[in-house]
């Protein structure tokens, strides 16, 4: 049976749409659910995203997260081999496959009988997808290449879109932080100018001199100065009624 279906193609394409809620975890969750629901014979899916030594694991079922994690502990298994070799791995029946005896017992315990592990190299990352069947022979070798091609294409788009969106969000956050820092520095300069009668340039020079002396960032020093100034103002306001009484 062909593993590439219209439902699978539709749901994979939808993963490429990103918004403020999109993250590596949400993309992988959507991907594993899509595999479980869209690939004939696939009862569950897992995904391991390796990027800059950071690992994100997701699965359609909690048992499969445990199964994937066990490969790291055991040092063997189809996903581990797929990642190490860069080639897909098919297990037609875990009970008849002698390659990973320690892994076999755990797989059977979770009701897994057949497995397809697909490694996908994406820019800046390696993604290992696991497809699990509850019956032997769920994944025919002849049907793997078209499925692997479609997954590689759609997953690459989804992850690239997510990372591009992340960069835009990061840039926007950094710009906001920079603007906030500039505003707090301007407030601190105003406080210094008012107390000493100096120019804006001289006030900034004083901030910079003190920050260098105490090895504190200018913006952090400015924030301390503004906080102290506001605290003093509040104290004076609270004391005024008592003095009047």
C-alpha angles and dihedrals in degrees: 000000000000111000094203108084133171090247091054093048092049095048094045091052090052090059089069092068110095134191139160091292094054119114139150088266094051093048092050092046090052091046095052092047089049092052092049093048102034108039115078111239093016113121097174143005139209134192132198116191113196112191125159090339090306115123125204116185127191135167140178090238130034091231090062091055087056090047093051092046090051090063089064091050094044096040091226142077142102097281092048090050093047091053093046096048101032089228132109118260124211125195110189093185123001090206091061098038113094098188100095111021095171091050094047095067093054093046092053090046088060093048096255117144105159131032140189117192116192123188116206121189110212126178107287093357150060119223122196115196122197123201117191131198128194091213130056117260097023094144120052115207093226091060096051101082097060091044092048091049093051093046092048092051098044097038091050090054093047094049094042091051091048093049092046090050090048090053091051090049091047092049091049092049091049091050091050090049091049092050091048090049091050091050093051091048090052089052091051091048089052091053092050092045092051095048098043103024092233130140125267090253092052091047091054091047089054092050091050093047093052092044091053092047093052094034092237127136114258092237092051091049090048091052091052091050093049092046091051092047092051091046091052091049091052091049091051091050091050092049096047097076091050091052091048091052 
